[in-house]
Amino acid sequence: MNKPLNPSEIRKAQTDNQDKRARDLAATLGISEADLVAAQVGFGVTRIAAHPDTVMPLIPELGEVMALTRNESCVHERTGTFEKYHSGEHASMVLGKEIDTRIFPKHWVYGFAVETETPKGPRRSLQFFDAAGDAVQKIYLRDTSNIDAWEPLVAKLKEDDQSQTTEITPTPASEPAKMNESKRDILLDKWARLTDTHQFGLVIKKLGMNRLGSYRHAAGERWVRRVENDSVEGFLNAVSDAKQKVIFFVGSKGNIQIHWGTLDNIKVMGPWLNVLDPRFNLHLRGDHVSEVYVVEKPTKRGPAISLEAFDAKGGLIFQCFGQRDDSGELGAWTDILAALPDYSEGDA
């Protein structure tokens, strides 16, 4: 086993690889991204409080920022102002016109204020990581941010501990599809009785299933249709062409970030499927998509119909719902999903 890198060795590697993205460099060095950032404490990086109850009430002072949440396969970037924070023991949230998140506080373990010099001037961000050193949320200041609030905010959040190392706990692997064939009929019966999408998680947990497992059980029935893995690009283009407003969820273990609105400027760059809009960017690795489902759940307001993509390990990459208009209608949403080609066994 190779000897772990010390902070000075990590800083040298960063100096030697300035064109490499932090996440990619950390993987190359065999360390976590939190280790990479921690090594720079005292060199433009300050350790700060990580718990959302401490952090989130202060973020509105920064004004307009860019909020970034990602998983292995998808990056979700939304520009806006953090508004009211709602604390919760197990789940918290920020509800705003542009920044909308669901936060799971136990996964917010490490926090850093990062200031990096670039040819365009200082780049400032707040970065939060889980116990495995994976990012759960990053918040970047923009030219339109309240820069004067940066230093006072960092001073309020600064920790006594300004060490350059972390204690990393490896993250558990994504849970593969969890199925229970003996409970399939019960699943379908309870599915038909749903009145709110939030009931679904409790139903499948009680039946000994997870999301992907339940979709595999229900595929081909009324509620679930599996579509081709490469249909996501066509889906994005169809949503763009129709000017259909959507609700697009991307999450890490510690944070789910939600975009409300249209997906206008779709650009494909190698394996990346991108949405490049003025206040919303999405970067999706199309080659990571292993299973895609059109899913319907009954609610009191009418059916909630989503497109959901999973990676080869069973991890959820994204969920996308149609956004109802003022009259409660879904516009072209159902037609867009109906036009996606069914999955065939020959597809991979």
C-alpha positions as CSV (number, residue, x, y, z in Angstrom):
1,M,0.0,0.0,0.0
2,N,1.3,3.4,-0.9
3,K,2.1,5.8,1.9
4,P,-0.6,8.5,2.3
5,L,0.3,11.9,0.9
6,N,1.0,14.6,3.4
7,P,-0.5,18.1,3.0
8,S,2.7,19.6,1.4
9,E,2.8,16.8,-1.1
10,I,-0.8,17.4,-2.0
11,R,-0.2,21.1,-2.4
12,K,2.7,20.4,-4.8
13,A,0.5,18.0,-6.8
14,Q,-2.0,20.8,-7.1
15,T,0.6,23.3,-8.2
16,D,1.9,20.8,-10.8
17,N,-1.7,20.1,-12.1
18,Q,-3.4,23.4,-12.1
19,D,-5.4,22.6,-15.3
20,K,-6.9,19.5,-13.7
21,R,-10.3,19.6,-12.1
22,A,-10.1,19.1,-8.3
23,R,-12.3,16.0,-8.3
24,D,-10.2,14.4,-11.1
25,L,-6.9,15.3,-9.4
26,A,-8.1,13.8,-6.1
27,A,-9.0,10.6,-7.8
28,T,-5.6,10.5,-9.5
29,L,-3.8,11.0,-6.2
30,G,-6.0,8.4,-4.5
31,I,-7.4,10.8,-1.9
32,S,-10.8,12.4,-1.4
33,E,-11.7,15.9,-2.6
34,A,-12.0,17.0,1.0
35,D,-8.4,16.0,1.6
36,L,-7.4,18.0,-1.4
37,V,-9.1,21.2,-0.1
38,A,-8.0,20.6,3.5
39,A,-4.3,20.6,2.4
40,Q,-4.7,24.2,1.4
41,V,-5.9,25.4,4.8
42,G,-3.8,28.5,5.6
43,F,-3.1,29.0,1.9
44,G,-6.4,30.6,0.8
45,V,-8.6,28.0,2.6
46,T,-10.3,28.3,6.0
47,R,-12.0,25.5,7.8
48,I,-15.6,26.6,8.7
49,A,-18.6,25.1,10.4
50,A,-20.4,22.5,8.3
51,H,-23.8,21.9,9.9
52,P,-26.6,23.5,7.8
53,D,-28.3,25.0,10.9
54,T,-25.2,27.1,11.4
55,V,-24.3,27.8,7.8
56,M,-27.6,28.3,5.9
57,P,-29.1,31.2,7.8
58,L,-26.0,33.2,6.9
59,I,-25.8,32.4,3.1
60,P,-28.5,35.0,2.0
61,E,-26.0,37.7,3.1
62,L,-24.0,36.8,0.0
63,G,-26.8,37.7,-2.3
64,E,-26.8,36.0,-5.7
65,V,-24.5,33.0,-5.9
66,M,-24.2,29.8,-7.9
67,A,-25.2,26.6,-6.0
68,L,-23.7,23.3,-7.2
69,T,-24.7,19.8,-6.3
70,R,-23.5,16.7,-8.0
71,N,-23.2,12.9,-8.0
72,E,-20.9,10.6,-9.9
73,S,-22.8,11.2,-13.2
74,C,-24.5,14.5,-13.1
75,V,-23.7,18.1,-12.1
76,H,-26.5,20.6,-11.2
77,E,-25.6,24.3,-11.1
78,R,-28.3,26.9,-10.3
79,T,-27.8,30.7,-9.9
80,G,-29.9,32.6,-7.5
81,T,-30.2,33.8,-3.9
82,F,-30.6,31.5,-1.0
83,E,-33.8,32.4,0.8
84,K,-35.5,31.0,3.9
85,Y,-33.9,28.0,5.6
86,H,-36.2,25.4,7.2
87,S,-34.3,23.3,9.8
88,G,-35.1,19.7,10.5
89,E,-33.5,16.9,12.5
90,H,-33.2,14.5,9.6
91,A,-34.0,16.7,6.6
92,S,-33.9,20.4,6.2
93,M,-34.6,22.6,3.2
94,V,-34.1,25.9,1.5
95,L,-37.2,27.1,-0.4
96,G,-36.7,30.0,-2.8
97,K,-37.7,31.2,-6.2
98,E,-34.4,29.9,-7.7
99,I,-32.4,28.0,-5.1
100,D,-34.5,25.0,-3.9
101,T,-32.7,22.2,-1.9
102,R,-33.4,19.3,0.3
103,I,-30.6,18.9,2.9
104,F,-29.7,15.9,5.0
105,P,-27.6,17.4,7.8
106,K,-25.9,14.2,9.1
107,H,-23.8,14.1,5.9
108,W,-22.5,17.7,6.2
109,V,-19.2,16.8,8.0
110,Y,-16.5,19.2,6.6
111,G,-16.8,22.8,5.6
112,F,-14.3,25.1,3.9
113,A,-14.2,28.7,2.7
114,V,-12.0,28.7,-0.4
115,E,-10.4,31.7,-2.1
116,T,-8.3,31.0,-5.2
117,E,-6.5,33.6,-7.3
118,T,-7.3,33.4,-11.0
119,P,-6.4,35.6,-14.0
120,K,-9.9,37.1,-13.6
121,G,-9.4,37.8,-9.9
122,P,-10.3,35.9,-6.7
123,R,-12.6,33.0,-7.0
124,R,-14.5,32.5,-3.7
125,S,-16.6,29.5,-2.7
126,L,-18.0,27.6,0.3
127,Q,-17.6,23.9,0.0
128,F,-19.1,21.1,2.1
129,F,-18.2,17.4,2.2
130,D,-19.5,14.2,3.8
131,A,-17.6,11.8,5.9
132,A,-16.1,10.1,2.8
133,G,-14.8,13.5,1.6
134,D,-17.3,13.7,-1.3
135,A,-18.8,17.1,-2.0
136,V,-22.4,17.5,-0.9
137,Q,-22.8,21.2,-1.8
138,K,-20.6,24.0,-3.2
139,I,-21.6,27.7,-3.3
140,Y,-19.7,30.0,-5.6
141,L,-19.7,33.8,-5.4
142,R,-20.3,35.6,-8.7
143,D,-19.6,39.2,-9.9
144,T,-23.2,40.0,-8.8
145,S,-22.7,38.6,-5.3
146,N,-22.3,40.8,-2.2
147,I,-18.5,40.5,-2.0
148,D,-18.4,42.8,1.1
149,A,-20.3,40.1,3.1
150,W,-17.6,37.4,2.3
151,E,-15.0,38.1,5.0
152,P,-17.5,38.8,7.8
153,L,-19.3,35.6,7.0
154,V,-16.1,33.5,6.9
155,A,-15.1,35.0,10.3
156,K,-18.5,34.0,11.8
157,L,-18.1,30.4,10.6
158,K,-14.4,29.9,11.2
159,E,-13.6,26.9,13.3
160,D,-10.9,26.7,16.0
161,D,-9.5,23.6,14.3
162,Q,-7.5,24.8,11.3
163,S,-5.7,21.5,10.6
164,Q,-4.8,20.5,7.1
165,T,-6.0,16.9,7.3
166,T,-9.3,15.0,7.6
167,E,-10.4,11.7,8.9
168,I,-12.1,10.0,6.0
169,T,-14.6,7.2,6.3
170,P,-15.1,5.3,3.0
171,T,-18.6,5.7,1.6
172,P,-20.8,2.6,1.3
173,A,-21.3,1.4,-2.3
174,S,-24.6,2.3,-3.9
175,E,-27.3,-0.2,-3.0
176,P,-28.2,-2.4,-6.0
177,A,-31.7,-3.1,-7.0
178,K,-33.5,-4.5,-3.9
179,M,-36.4,-6.7,-4.9
180,N,-39.0,-8.9,-3.1
181,E,-40.9,-11.0,-5.6
182,S,-43.3,-12.3,-3.0
183,K,-44.5,-8.8,-2.3
184,R,-44.9,-7.7,-6.0
185,D,-48.7,-7.8,-6.0
186,I,-48.8,-5.9,-2.7
187,L,-46.5,-3.3,-4.2
188,L,-48.8,-2.8,-7.2
189,D,-51.9,-2.6,-5.0
190,K,-50.4,0.0,-2.7
191,W,-49.0,1.9,-5.6
192,A,-52.5,2.4,-7.0
193,R,-53.6,3.8,-3.6
194,L,-51.0,6.5,-3.4
195,T,-52.3,10.0,-2.8
196,D,-48.9,11.8,-2.5
197,T,-45.5,11.0,-4.0
198,H,-43.8,11.2,-0.6
199,Q,-45.7,8.1,0.5
200,F,-43.8,6.0,-2.0
201,G,-40.6,5.7,-0.1
202,L,-42.3,4.4,3.0
203,V,-44.3,1.9,1.0
204,I,-41.3,0.3,-0.7
205,K,-39.2,0.3,2.6
206,K,-41.9,-1.6,4.4
207,L,-42.0,-4.1,1.5
208,G,-38.2,-4.7,1.6
209,M,-37.5,-3.0,-1.7
210,N,-35.7,0.1,-2.9
211,R,-36.6,2.5,-5.7
212,L,-34.8,0.7,-8.5
213,G,-36.0,-2.7,-7.3
214,S,-39.7,-1.5,-7.2
215,Y,-39.4,-0.1,-10.7
216,R,-38.1,-3.4,-12.0
217,H,-41.0,-5.2,-10.4
218,A,-43.5,-2.8,-11.8
219,A,-42.0,-2.4,-15.3
220,G,-44.6,-3.3,-18.0
221,E,-47.5,-2.5,-15.7
222,R,-49.5,0.7,-15.7
223,W,-47.1,2.6,-13.5
224,V,-43.7,2.0,-15.0
225,R,-42.3,1.8,-18.5
226,R,-38.6,1.2,-19.1
227,V,-37.2,3.2,-22.0
228,E,-34.0,3.0,-24.0
229,N,-30.8,4.1,-22.2
230,D,-29.9,6.5,-25.0
231,S,-33.3,8.2,-25.0
232,V,-32.2,10.9,-22.5
233,E,-30.6,13.1,-25.2
234,G,-33.8,13.0,-27.2
235,F,-35.8,13.7,-24.1
236,L,-33.7,16.8,-23.3
237,N,-34.1,18.1,-26.9
238,A,-37.9,17.5,-26.9
239,V,-38.3,19.3,-23.6
240,S,-36.3,22.2,-25.0
241,D,-38.2,22.3,-28.3
242,A,-41.6,22.3,-26.5
243,K,-40.5,24.9,-24.0
244,Q,-41.9,22.5,-21.4
245,K,-41.2,23.6,-17.8
246,V,-39.8,20.8,-15.6
247,I,-38.7,20.1,-12.0
248,F,-35.2,18.5,-12.3
249,F,-33.7,16.8,-9.2
250,V,-30.0,15.9,-8.8
251,G,-28.7,14.7,-5.5
252,S,-25.8,13.6,-3.4
253,K,-26.1,11.8,-0.1
254,G,-26.2,15.1,1.7
255,N,-28.1,17.4,-0.6
256,I,-30.7,17.4,-3.4
257,Q,-30.9,20.4,-5.7
258,I,-33.9,21.2,-7.7
259,H,-34.3,23.3,-10.9
260,W,-37.8,24.7,-11.8
261,G,-38.2,26.0,-15.4
262,T,-37.3,25.2,-19.0
263,L,-34.2,23.5,-20.4
264,D,-33.4,25.7,-23.4
265,N,-29.8,25.4,-24.7
266,I,-28.9,21.7,-25.1
267,K,-25.3,20.9,-26.1
268,V,-23.7,17.5,-26.5
269,M,-19.9,17.4,-25.9
270,G,-18.4,13.9,-26.1
271,P,-20.1,11.8,-23.4
272,W,-21.6,14.9,-21.7
273,L,-25.2,16.0,-22.3
274,N,-25.3,19.6,-21.2
275,V,-27.9,22.3,-20.5
276,L,-26.2,25.7,-20.8
277,D,-28.8,28.3,-19.8
278,P,-28.0,31.7,-18.3
279,R,-29.1,30.7,-14.7
280,F,-29.0,26.9,-14.9
281,N,-26.4,24.5,-16.1
282,L,-26.6,20.7,-16.2
283,H,-23.8,18.3,-17.1
284,L,-24.8,14.7,-17.5
285,R,-22.6,11.7,-18.4
286,G,-24.8,10.0,-20.9
287,D,-22.5,7.0,-21.0
288,H,-23.2,6.4,-17.3
289,V,-26.9,5.9,-17.8
290,S,-27.7,2.2,-17.3
291,E,-31.5,2.1,-16.7
292,V,-34.2,4.7,-17.5
293,Y,-37.8,4.6,-16.5
294,V,-41.0,6.6,-17.1
295,V,-42.8,6.4,-13.8
296,E,-46.3,7.4,-12.8
297,K,-47.5,7.9,-9.2
298,P,-51.1,8.9,-8.4
299,T,-51.7,12.0,-6.3
300,K,-54.6,14.1,-5.2
301,R,-53.7,16.7,-7.9
302,G,-53.5,14.1,-10.6
303,P,-50.7,11.8,-11.8
304,A,-47.1,12.7,-11.1
305,I,-45.1,11.4,-14.1
306,S,-41.3,11.4,-14.1
307,L,-38.3,10.3,-16.1
308,E,-35.7,8.7,-13.8
309,A,-32.2,7.4,-14.7
310,F,-29.9,5.1,-12.8
311,D,-26.2,4.1,-13.1
312,A,-24.8,0.6,-13.4
313,K,-24.4,0.4,-9.6
314,G,-28.0,1.1,-9.0
315,G,-27.5,4.8,-8.0
316,L,-30.1,7.3,-8.9
317,I,-28.6,9.9,-11.4
318,F,-31.6,12.2,-11.8
319,Q,-35.4,12.6,-11.6
320,C,-37.3,14.9,-13.8
321,F,-41.0,15.8,-13.5
322,G,-43.2,17.9,-15.6
323,Q,-44.2,21.3,-14.1
324,R,-47.9,22.0,-14.2
325,D,-49.0,25.4,-15.6
326,D,-51.3,27.8,-13.9
327,S,-54.4,25.7,-14.9
328,G,-52.9,22.6,-13.5
329,E,-52.1,21.1,-16.9
330,L,-48.8,19.4,-17.9
331,G,-48.7,20.7,-21.5
332,A,-46.6,18.6,-23.7
333,W,-45.0,16.6,-20.9
334,T,-47.0,13.4,-21.3
335,D,-46.5,13.4,-25.1
336,I,-42.7,13.9,-24.7
337,L,-42.5,10.8,-22.4
338,A,-44.9,8.8,-24.5
339,A,-42.6,9.3,-27.6
340,L,-39.5,7.8,-25.9
341,P,-38.7,4.4,-27.3
342,D,-39.3,1.3,-25.2
343,Y,-36.3,-0.6,-23.9
344,S,-35.4,-3.8,-25.7
345,E,-33.1,-6.5,-24.3
346,G,-30.5,-5.8,-27.0
347,D,-29.9,-2.3,-25.7
348,A,-27.1,-1.7,-23.2
